[in-house]
Amino acid sequence: NYRMKVDKHILPYFGGIRYDQLSVDLVHEFIESKLKSGLSAKYVSDIVIVFKSMSKYVYRVYGYKNPFENVILPKVKKQEIKLLSDNQQEKLCSHLMQNMNNTSLCVLLSLYTGLRIGEICGLKWGDIDFEKSILSVKRTVQRIHTEKGRTSLIIDTPKSKTSQRLIPIPAFLMKLLRELRSNDNIYVLSGNSNVIEPRTLQRRFKTILKKVCLPSVNFHCLRHSFATNCVKVGFNIK
């Protein structure tokens, strides 16, 4: 992701300029040009933050003055997070229960455990403790940019230690999991040893929403809905 931002945005604009010639004005001109090109303030901020990280490194290792100290990032408007209402969640769950398959099961798992889309795609039957009704998050699946505009699907451990966690599974879901249970090395979503990537699950989720006449929300909405439901019943927010 960082590499793509450097190759696509930073180098074409700043390539060939000597590092000690970088200035706040030059960076602000870059920001303005990217905003005018149609990129969102959030995306432009992400690009500049990558450059700022590089400058901090250059200052720390080589002692060059950091030209980004006084750079003002574009203001990012906080987007309101779309959630499914209680009635919409009930409607969705009812449809999933009546049309049970591996995809339906994984959508329910995300809604009732807060798993991210990449974690759902990487979930294997061996990650579920059927005696203790606990799910272990051990891996995540994501498609990343590689060189020359190509992408690659990778299976890796979650990016932080807190992402590697144990999650209790509701009793009704355990019943479904026992009915559909397969070998430990089989992926829950695909039903075989091949992994299904996040954008495929995203498309399937959108199709389900369309069938039950629900708003076309992002799959990540399920995680937000899970968190909201937890707070409603008294979970500590942190």
Backbone bond lengths (Angstrom), bond angles and torsions (degrees), N, CA, C in turn:
res aa  C-N    CA-C-N  psi(-1)  N-CA   C-N-CA  omega(-1)  CA-C   N-CA-C  phi
1 N - - - 1.466 - - 1.535 110.62 -
2 Y 1.332 116.13 -46.57 1.468 120.78 177.45 1.528 110.47 -62.38
3 R 1.326 114.92 -44.53 1.468 120.67 -177.64 1.527 110.49 -60.02
4 M 1.341 115.64 -41.65 1.463 120.44 -179.54 1.527 110.66 -63.99
5 K 1.320 117.19 -40.23 1.471 120.76 178.69 1.532 111.29 -65.57
6 V 1.322 115.61 -38.33 1.470 120.14 178.37 1.533 110.50 -66.38
7 D 1.336 116.26 -50.18 1.470 120.86 -176.14 1.528 112.60 -67.66
8 K 1.338 116.67 -37.93 1.458 120.47 -172.85 1.529 113.66 -87.19
9 H 1.345 116.53 -29.62 1.465 119.01 -172.79 1.527 114.61 -122.79
10 I 1.325 117.78 -47.21 1.468 120.65 -172.52 1.531 111.78 -74.61
11 L 1.335 117.30 -51.35 1.473 119.86 -177.41 1.531 113.73 -65.26
12 P 1.346 119.40 -42.39 1.465 118.17 179.11 1.533 113.18 -60.49
13 Y 1.337 117.11 -27.83 1.467 120.49 -177.69 1.528 111.99 -92.19
14 F 1.338 116.38 -43.11 1.466 120.35 -173.41 1.524 113.48 -104.13
15 G 1.325 117.60 -9.27 1.464 120.66 -178.26 1.517 111.34 -57.46
16 G 1.322 117.24 131.23 1.465 120.82 179.92 1.519 113.14 95.92
17 I 1.334 117.73 -14.64 1.475 120.76 177.79 1.529 108.36 -86.38
18 R 1.303 117.45 131.10 1.455 120.95 177.92 1.523 110.08 -66.10
19 Y 1.327 115.86 140.38 1.461 120.32 -172.66 1.533 112.63 -56.57
20 D 1.333 117.36 -40.30 1.474 119.09 -177.14 1.527 112.62 -74.72
21 Q 1.337 116.31 -2.24 1.462 120.02 176.30 1.538 112.24 -96.38
22 L 1.317 115.93 -4.65 1.465 119.39 176.52 1.522 109.65 -66.42
23 S 1.323 115.68 141.69 1.471 119.72 -179.93 1.528 109.79 -141.38
24 V 1.325 114.16 164.87 1.468 120.22 177.77 1.521 109.82 -59.98
25 D 1.333 116.81 -42.51 1.471 120.93 -179.05 1.528 111.30 -61.06
26 L 1.321 115.67 -40.85 1.456 120.52 -179.18 1.537 111.00 -64.62
27 V 1.316 115.03 -41.09 1.468 119.94 179.49 1.531 110.50 -67.82
28 H 1.348 116.38 -39.76 1.467 119.39 177.99 1.528 111.24 -65.17
29 E 1.339 116.93 -34.92 1.473 120.89 175.47 1.534 110.06 -63.89
30 F 1.329 115.41 -40.49 1.464 121.16 177.57 1.530 110.06 -61.07
31 I 1.334 115.95 -47.07 1.470 121.06 179.72 1.527 110.38 -58.71
32 E 1.338 115.43 -46.33 1.468 120.68 -178.41 1.526 110.73 -62.07
33 S 1.323 116.95 -42.04 1.470 120.56 -178.51 1.527 111.26 -65.66
34 K 1.323 116.61 -37.19 1.473 120.81 -179.62 1.534 110.65 -70.78
35 L 1.321 116.55 -38.48 1.469 120.10 177.64 1.535 110.41 -65.50
36 K 1.337 115.47 -40.65 1.474 119.72 179.54 1.528 111.68 -68.10
37 S 1.332 116.14 -25.40 1.470 119.34 179.84 1.529 111.74 -75.97
38 G 1.336 115.79 -7.88 1.464 119.15 177.03 1.511 115.44 107.92
39 L 1.337 117.79 -2.57 1.463 120.03 177.93 1.529 109.81 -71.89
40 S 1.311 116.27 147.53 1.465 120.05 -179.71 1.523 110.64 -73.37
41 A 1.334 115.96 157.42 1.473 121.14 178.43 1.525 110.55 -59.92
42 K 1.326 116.77 -35.74 1.468 121.23 179.86 1.527 110.34 -64.62
43 Y 1.323 116.65 -45.17 1.461 120.21 -177.72 1.527 111.01 -68.15
44 V 1.326 116.92 -40.57 1.462 120.97 178.57 1.534 109.71 -64.01
45 S 1.326 116.22 -41.01 1.480 120.39 176.99 1.518 110.59 -59.93
46 D 1.327 116.38 -41.91 1.469 120.58 179.41 1.533 111.21 -61.20
47 I 1.336 116.13 -40.32 1.475 120.44 178.67 1.531 110.05 -62.56
48 V 1.339 115.99 -47.95 1.470 121.02 -177.18 1.530 110.60 -65.68
49 I 1.329 116.51 -36.06 1.472 120.28 179.08 1.531 110.58 -63.36
50 V 1.333 116.66 -37.41 1.475 120.16 175.03 1.527 109.78 -60.37
51 F 1.337 116.38 -45.87 1.469 121.73 179.71 1.535 110.28 -64.18
52 K 1.318 116.66 -39.55 1.478 120.88 179.39 1.526 110.73 -62.35
53 S 1.335 115.73 -39.71 1.472 120.01 178.71 1.517 110.67 -62.99
54 M 1.333 115.58 -40.23 1.470 120.17 178.26 1.529 110.49 -63.03
55 S 1.339 116.07 -41.07 1.475 120.81 -178.10 1.526 111.65 -67.73
56 K 1.332 116.03 -36.37 1.469 119.31 176.95 1.524 110.22 -62.92
57 Y 1.335 115.14 -39.95 1.462 120.52 178.68 1.535 110.47 -64.14
58 V 1.324 115.72 -45.91 1.480 120.88 -179.55 1.530 110.35 -60.67
59 Y 1.334 116.87 -39.94 1.470 120.86 178.61 1.532 110.24 -66.33
60 R 1.328 115.70 -45.01 1.462 120.36 -176.51 1.528 111.93 -66.97
61 V 1.325 117.44 -40.69 1.465 120.94 -174.11 1.528 112.61 -89.43
62 Y 1.357 117.08 -40.48 1.458 120.42 -172.71 1.529 114.00 -111.72
63 G 1.336 116.21 -9.22 1.454 119.39 176.55 1.516 115.82 79.80
64 Y 1.353 117.42 8.74 1.470 119.56 177.32 1.532 109.98 -71.33
65 K 1.318 115.79 142.93 1.461 120.75 178.11 1.531 109.91 -59.47
66 N 1.327 115.69 139.10 1.467 121.53 -179.45 1.534 109.64 -83.21
67 P 1.347 118.42 108.36 1.470 120.63 -177.58 1.530 113.28 -75.25
68 F 1.331 116.93 -2.36 1.463 120.34 -175.31 1.526 113.91 -101.15
69 E 1.345 115.92 0.79 1.469 119.03 -175.60 1.523 112.65 -56.23
70 N 1.300 117.84 -40.13 1.468 121.44 -175.77 1.526 113.83 -106.87
71 V 1.324 115.89 17.24 1.470 119.31 178.48 1.528 109.52 -75.54
72 I 1.318 116.04 131.65 1.472 121.09 178.61 1.521 108.47 -97.94
73 L 1.320 115.70 120.88 1.461 120.44 179.80 1.530 109.83 -75.17
74 P 1.332 117.02 149.46 1.469 119.12 177.37 1.524 111.01 -62.72
75 K 1.318 116.22 144.06 1.461 120.31 -178.55 1.526 110.12 -70.97
76 V 1.309 114.37 128.24 1.464 119.97 -179.25 1.525 109.07 -101.28
77 K 1.322 114.88 124.38 1.471 119.08 177.22 1.518 108.68 -78.40
78 K 1.332 115.25 127.03 1.456 119.25 178.86 1.521 109.53 -71.46
79 Q 1.325 115.05 122.50 1.453 118.85 178.63 1.518 110.57 -81.39
80 E 1.318 115.15 138.55 1.454 119.32 177.68 1.525 108.80 -70.58
81 I 1.315 115.80 128.88 1.462 120.22 -177.82 1.522 109.51 -75.20
82 K 1.320 115.55 126.83 1.461 120.19 178.81 1.524 109.48 -81.33
83 L 1.318 115.45 128.68 1.462 121.46 178.20 1.519 109.69 -121.85
84 L 1.321 115.94 155.52 1.459 120.43 171.95 1.520 107.96 -87.52
85 S 1.317 117.15 132.17 1.465 121.27 178.64 1.525 109.24 -67.70
86 D 1.325 116.40 168.94 1.475 120.40 178.98 1.523 110.79 -57.64
87 N 1.344 116.43 -43.87 1.472 120.36 179.68 1.524 111.53 -64.12
88 Q 1.341 116.14 -40.30 1.466 120.39 179.32 1.525 111.24 -66.48
89 Q 1.342 116.31 -38.42 1.467 120.30 176.94 1.524 110.71 -63.85
90 E 1.328 116.53 -41.59 1.471 121.06 178.47 1.530 110.59 -62.24
91 K 1.327 115.54 -43.06 1.469 121.10 179.94 1.528 110.30 -62.93
92 L 1.335 116.01 -43.73 1.461 121.20 178.71 1.524 111.05 -63.09
93 C 1.332 116.43 -48.45 1.472 121.14 -178.27 1.528 111.47 -62.40
94 S 1.316 116.07 -39.92 1.471 121.00 178.91 1.528 110.27 -60.37
95 H 1.331 116.43 -44.71 1.473 120.78 178.90 1.526 110.57 -64.26
96 L 1.328 117.41 -43.20 1.465 121.43 -178.66 1.520 111.46 -63.98
97 M 1.334 116.76 -40.95 1.464 121.27 -179.54 1.535 110.93 -66.49
98 Q 1.332 115.94 -34.03 1.458 120.17 -179.45 1.528 112.19 -81.09
99 N 1.310 117.06 -17.63 1.466 122.41 -179.90 1.526 109.35 -126.94
100 M 1.333 114.54 59.17 1.456 119.73 -172.73 1.531 112.62 -74.86
101 N 1.313 115.07 126.32 1.461 123.36 170.98 1.527 106.63 -153.56
102 N 1.314 117.99 -172.55 1.471 120.45 -176.61 1.525 112.48 -62.47
103 T 1.330 117.05 -38.41 1.464 120.71 179.61 1.524 110.83 -67.51
104 S 1.337 116.70 -46.18 1.471 121.06 178.40 1.524 110.86 -58.24
105 L 1.338 115.69 -42.81 1.458 120.76 178.97 1.525 111.21 -60.84
106 C 1.334 116.98 -42.12 1.463 120.89 -177.16 1.530 112.14 -71.24
107 V 1.330 117.47 -33.35 1.467 120.46 175.30 1.529 109.34 -65.67
108 L 1.322 117.24 -42.68 1.463 121.33 177.21 1.528 110.98 -63.18
109 L 1.326 115.92 -41.03 1.467 120.04 178.93 1.524 111.42 -59.62
110 S 1.318 116.40 -42.13 1.459 119.86 -179.74 1.525 110.96 -66.41
111 L 1.326 116.46 -41.58 1.467 120.43 -179.25 1.518 112.07 -66.39
112 Y 1.335 117.29 -32.88 1.467 120.39 -175.28 1.527 114.44 -104.24
113 T 1.341 117.33 0.16 1.472 118.94 176.34 1.529 112.19 -130.75
114 G 1.353 117.65 -13.64 1.460 120.79 -179.70 1.509 114.40 78.55
115 L 1.329 117.97 17.43 1.464 120.27 178.96 1.531 110.97 -65.15
116 R 1.331 115.84 140.03 1.468 121.04 174.74 1.526 109.34 -74.04
117 I 1.325 116.15 161.27 1.463 120.40 -176.60 1.532 112.11 -59.72
118 G 1.338 117.69 -40.67 1.463 120.91 178.89 1.517 112.19 -67.16
119 E 1.335 116.38 -33.30 1.471 121.42 178.96 1.528 110.56 -71.00
120 I 1.339 116.09 -36.86 1.467 120.60 177.04 1.529 109.78 -64.61
121 C 1.330 115.80 -44.55 1.470 120.13 -179.93 1.527 111.61 -62.93
122 G 1.316 117.29 -31.73 1.464 121.55 -177.64 1.519 114.59 -92.49
123 L 1.333 117.12 2.12 1.473 120.62 -176.58 1.526 111.62 -74.97
124 K 1.330 116.07 128.68 1.464 121.71 175.60 1.524 109.95 -109.93
125 W 1.319 116.08 157.72 1.468 119.73 -179.71 1.531 111.15 -61.06
126 G 1.328 116.06 -29.86 1.463 120.01 179.43 1.522 113.33 -69.30
127 D 1.351 117.62 -11.77 1.471 121.55 178.86 1.534 111.98 -83.30
128 I 1.337 115.42 -4.41 1.471 119.72 -177.47 1.525 109.81 -105.15
129 D 1.324 115.28 125.37 1.467 121.59 176.19 1.528 107.22 -91.94
130 F 1.338 116.56 103.57 1.459 120.97 -174.65 1.529 112.66 -75.05
131 E 1.315 117.70 -17.78 1.464 120.70 177.42 1.524 111.12 -80.54
132 K 1.351 116.00 -42.47 1.464 120.32 -176.61 1.532 113.38 -96.14
133 S 1.339 116.98 -4.06 1.473 121.83 -177.50 1.542 111.03 56.76
134 I 1.326 114.36 49.19 1.469 120.89 -178.67 1.519 109.76 -129.38
135 L 1.304 114.55 142.28 1.470 122.07 179.06 1.518 108.50 -111.18
136 S 1.318 116.86 135.92 1.469 121.74 -179.44 1.525 110.06 -110.04
137 V 1.339 116.24 123.10 1.468 120.73 178.77 1.531 108.57 -88.44
138 K 1.334 115.84 110.70 1.459 120.52 -174.76 1.523 113.96 -117.33
139 R 1.344 116.74 -20.95 1.470 118.86 -175.80 1.518 110.65 -150.13
140 T 1.316 113.86 162.68 1.464 120.52 176.20 1.529 108.94 -138.85
141 V 1.314 115.63 151.94 1.466 121.97 -179.15 1.521 108.30 -114.76
142 Q 1.315 116.94 133.87 1.458 119.44 177.36 1.525 110.79 -152.31
143 R 1.321 115.35 152.16 1.463 121.44 175.59 1.522 107.21 -100.81
144 I 1.324 116.39 123.87 1.463 120.43 -177.45 1.529 110.73 -119.00
145 H 1.328 115.12 156.22 1.458 121.05 176.54 1.521 109.52 -76.20
146 T 1.330 115.30 136.44 1.464 120.42 174.64 1.528 106.96 -117.01
147 E 1.297 117.69 -166.17 1.465 120.66 -176.81 1.529 112.21 -69.36
148 K 1.331 115.79 154.33 1.465 123.98 175.56 1.526 113.03 60.32
149 G 1.334 115.70 34.97 1.453 119.89 173.63 1.516 115.18 75.45
150 R 1.311 117.41 6.37 1.463 120.44 -179.95 1.526 110.01 -87.62
151 T 1.340 114.26 163.78 1.464 119.37 176.66 1.521 109.34 -125.68
152 S 1.313 115.98 159.36 1.461 120.93 -179.66 1.522 109.64 -141.07
153 L 1.318 116.13 139.21 1.462 121.16 178.26 1.521 108.72 -88.05
154 I 1.325 116.92 124.52 1.465 119.88 -179.72 1.529 111.06 -123.76
155 I 1.319 114.93 148.25 1.466 122.23 174.94 1.516 106.04 -115.92
156 D 1.337 116.25 120.57 1.459 119.96 -173.26 1.518 109.44 -142.88
157 T 1.327 115.40 170.99 1.463 119.46 173.90 1.525 108.58 -72.99
158 P 1.341 118.57 154.18 1.470 120.41 177.49 1.515 111.08 -55.26
159 K 1.351 116.20 152.63 1.469 121.02 -169.79 1.527 114.19 -70.17
160 S 1.319 117.97 -20.36 1.468 118.73 -179.87 1.528 110.59 -134.55
161 K 1.329 116.04 161.19 1.468 120.57 -179.15 1.527 111.74 -63.19
162 T 1.349 116.16 -34.30 1.472 118.91 -179.22 1.527 111.00 -70.42
163 S 1.339 117.10 -21.76 1.466 120.04 177.53 1.524 111.43 -74.57
164 Q 1.340 116.90 -24.40 1.459 120.62 175.60 1.522 106.92 -84.87
165 R 1.332 115.99 99.03 1.454 119.77 -167.96 1.525 112.00 -141.63
166 L 1.323 114.98 166.41 1.458 122.19 175.46 1.528 108.25 -106.52
167 I 1.326 117.40 134.47 1.460 121.30 -176.70 1.525 109.70 -127.28
168 P 1.335 118.36 128.21 1.471 120.83 175.70 1.525 110.79 -69.97
169 I 1.325 116.51 143.01 1.461 121.80 -177.71 1.533 109.54 -109.66
170 P 1.342 117.94 129.68 1.469 121.04 178.68 1.527 111.72 -58.43
171 A 1.335 116.07 151.27 1.474 122.14 -175.10 1.533 112.82 -58.97
172 F 1.343 117.18 -41.53 1.463 118.57 -176.91 1.532 111.08 -66.43
173 L 1.335 116.36 -31.43 1.468 120.30 177.68 1.529 111.07 -73.38
174 M 1.318 116.36 -35.33 1.467 120.41 177.61 1.523 110.15 -61.42
175 K 1.327 116.02 -37.69 1.468 120.77 178.59 1.533 109.90 -61.58
176 L 1.333 115.99 -45.20 1.462 120.62 178.72 1.526 111.46 -65.32
177 L 1.323 116.07 -41.14 1.461 120.98 -179.71 1.533 111.07 -62.61
178 R 1.317 116.07 -39.44 1.477 119.45 178.95 1.520 111.03 -66.02
179 E 1.327 116.41 -35.72 1.468 120.50 -179.14 1.528 111.58 -69.88
180 L 1.330 116.99 -33.03 1.470 121.21 -176.11 1.534 113.02 -102.42
181 R 1.309 116.45 2.61 1.467 121.95 -173.47 1.523 113.22 -52.48
182 S 1.351 115.36 141.24 1.465 121.69 178.64 1.528 108.95 -133.98
183 N 1.331 116.89 -169.93 1.471 121.77 -178.98 1.528 111.13 -63.37
184 D 1.320 115.93 152.30 1.466 121.63 -174.82 1.523 113.86 -56.68
185 N 1.331 118.43 -35.33 1.469 121.20 -176.11 1.527 114.02 -87.28
186 I 1.317 116.26 3.12 1.467 120.95 179.65 1.526 109.41 -87.17
187 Y 1.336 116.19 137.24 1.464 120.33 175.80 1.530 109.71 -74.32
188 V 1.325 116.03 135.21 1.464 120.95 -177.45 1.528 110.83 -61.98
189 L 1.326 117.27 -42.35 1.459 120.94 -176.13 1.524 112.84 -70.13
190 S 1.317 117.50 -47.37 1.464 120.41 -175.29 1.527 112.85 -81.37
191 G 1.338 116.52 -28.71 1.459 119.93 -177.06 1.515 112.91 79.39
192 N 1.341 116.03 10.27 1.460 120.62 176.64 1.529 109.33 -149.16
193 S 1.340 117.00 -165.63 1.470 120.35 -176.11 1.525 112.72 -86.24
194 N 1.326 117.24 -0.34 1.468 121.38 178.10 1.518 110.74 -94.88
195 V 1.334 115.91 141.81 1.457 119.99 -178.07 1.529 110.20 -89.85
196 I 1.331 116.18 142.77 1.466 122.24 173.29 1.514 107.35 -100.08
197 E 1.340 116.68 134.73 1.456 118.92 -174.69 1.529 112.05 -84.23
198 P 1.346 116.19 158.13 1.468 121.50 -176.11 1.523 115.62 -53.72
199 R 1.338 118.09 -40.75 1.466 117.83 -175.91 1.529 111.84 -68.21
200 T 1.344 117.30 -25.91 1.467 120.89 175.39 1.526 109.80 -69.21
201 L 1.335 116.08 -43.97 1.465 119.84 177.13 1.523 110.61 -64.79
202 Q 1.329 116.79 -37.38 1.465 120.61 177.48 1.530 110.67 -59.89
203 R 1.332 116.51 -43.82 1.473 121.17 178.90 1.533 111.08 -63.69
204 R 1.318 115.87 -42.24 1.471 120.00 179.12 1.526 110.88 -62.72
205 F 1.325 115.42 -40.68 1.468 120.62 179.79 1.528 110.61 -63.46
206 K 1.328 116.57 -42.97 1.471 121.01 178.55 1.529 110.93 -61.64
207 T 1.330 116.10 -38.07 1.473 121.10 178.74 1.528 110.53 -64.58
208 I 1.333 116.17 -41.85 1.472 120.93 178.32 1.529 110.27 -62.07
209 L 1.327 116.69 -45.75 1.464 121.32 -179.91 1.525 110.86 -59.98
210 K 1.319 115.73 -40.55 1.463 120.77 -179.83 1.528 110.42 -64.37
211 K 1.332 116.61 -40.48 1.471 121.59 -178.71 1.523 111.95 -62.08
212 V 1.340 116.03 -36.97 1.475 119.54 -177.23 1.527 112.30 -100.40
213 C 1.347 115.74 14.67 1.477 121.80 175.63 1.525 112.79 56.54
214 L 1.334 116.07 45.48 1.463 121.63 176.88 1.529 109.36 -107.51
215 P 1.342 117.96 158.55 1.466 120.81 179.58 1.529 111.43 -57.12
216 S 1.336 116.72 146.65 1.464 121.45 -178.46 1.525 110.39 -81.08
217 V 1.341 115.95 76.01 1.465 120.85 -179.22 1.518 110.35 -89.57
218 N 1.325 115.93 162.48 1.451 122.77 177.47 1.531 109.97 -74.18
219 F 1.344 117.18 152.82 1.469 120.95 179.42 1.528 111.06 -57.06
220 H 1.340 116.65 -33.86 1.473 120.94 -178.17 1.528 111.56 -62.57
221 C 1.333 116.12 -18.52 1.463 121.59 176.71 1.530 111.21 -57.41
222 L 1.339 116.44 -31.24 1.466 120.50 179.57 1.524 110.89 -63.60
223 R 1.335 116.20 -38.68 1.477 120.67 178.54 1.526 110.45 -66.37
224 H 1.346 116.46 -41.87 1.465 120.22 177.79 1.532 110.96 -65.14
225 S 1.320 116.11 -39.42 1.470 120.44 178.98 1.524 110.00 -64.29
226 F 1.335 116.23 -41.12 1.473 121.06 176.88 1.532 110.83 -58.93
227 A 1.343 115.56 -47.31 1.468 120.33 -179.21 1.531 110.74 -61.95
228 T 1.341 115.92 -42.63 1.468 120.88 179.51 1.528 110.44 -62.52
229 N 1.333 116.04 -43.14 1.464 119.68 179.16 1.530 111.62 -63.76
230 C 1.329 116.44 -36.21 1.463 120.74 177.96 1.531 110.97 -63.24
231 V 1.338 115.68 -44.52 1.479 120.99 -179.79 1.537 109.86 -63.47
232 K 1.330 115.99 -38.77 1.471 121.11 -178.79 1.533 112.07 -59.31
233 V 1.336 116.23 -34.59 1.463 119.83 -178.01 1.530 112.79 -97.19
234 G 1.347 116.53 12.32 1.456 119.53 170.35 1.506 117.97 101.54
235 F 1.338 117.93 10.77 1.471 119.87 176.46 1.539 109.26 -64.04
236 N 1.326 116.30 145.64 1.463 120.40 170.57 1.526 107.43 -66.89
237 I 1.329 116.82 129.19 1.468 121.41 -174.11 1.534 111.67 -57.47
238 K 1.329 116.83 -45.13 1.480 119.17 -178.92 1.506 111.38 -64.96
